[in-house]
Amino acid sequence: MTTLDSINGTPVIEEQVQEWAEEAARGYDVSRLKPRGRPRMGSEPAKVTTLRLEPSLDAALDARARQDHSSRSEVIRAALRAWLESA
């Protein structure tokens, strides 16, 4: 039994690799595969935008996200929408 590597801390042995190869040779039911990637936010793929925050603003963002039971990204999007609508 030779250990090749690990997945999430569990050793992967040659026998497991052979089992996976045989499974792949039999073919997969694509309808049972787990969807990958992030869900769409609209009709188009979302664009990633990076911004830099000073530590106090970053801490306030974390606090607001916790308060709202939301993500940092959603808090930023909501604040940006509100600011743009008020302009």
Backbone hydrogen bonds, N-H to C=O, Kabsch-Sander energy under -0.5 kcal/mol:
donor,donor_aa,acceptor,acceptor_aa,energy
4,L,2,T,-0.5
4,L,12,V,-3.1
5,D,12,V,-1.0
7,I,10,T,-2.4
10,T,7,I,-2.1
12,V,5,D,-3.7
13,I,11,P,-0.6
14,E,2,T,-1.3
16,Q,13,I,-0.7
17,V,13,I,-1.9
18,Q,14,E,-2.5
19,E,15,E,-2.1
20,W,16,Q,-2.5
21,A,17,V,-2.3
22,E,18,Q,-2.3
23,E,19,E,-2.3
24,A,20,W,-2.5
25,A,21,A,-2.2
26,R,22,E,-1.7
27,G,23,E,-1.1
30,V,28,Y,-1.1
32,R,29,D,-2.3
33,L,30,V,-1.3
41,M,44,E,-0.5
57,L,54,E,-0.5
58,D,54,E,-2.4
59,A,55,P,-2.4
60,A,56,S,-2.0
61,L,57,L,-2.2
62,D,58,D,-2.2
63,A,59,A,-2.4
64,R,60,A,-2.5
65,A,61,L,-2.5
66,R,62,D,-2.4
67,Q,63,A,-2.6
68,D,64,R,-2.6
69,H,65,A,-0.5
69,H,66,R,-1.0
70,S,65,A,-2.8
75,V,71,S,-2.0
76,I,72,R,-2.4
77,R,73,S,-2.7
78,A,74,E,-2.6
79,A,75,V,-2.4
80,L,76,I,-2.6
81,R,77,R,-2.7
82,A,78,A,-2.4
83,W,79,A,-2.3
84,L,80,L,-2.7
85,E,81,R,-2.4
86,S,82,A,-1.4
87,A,83,W,-0.6
87,A,84,L,-0.6
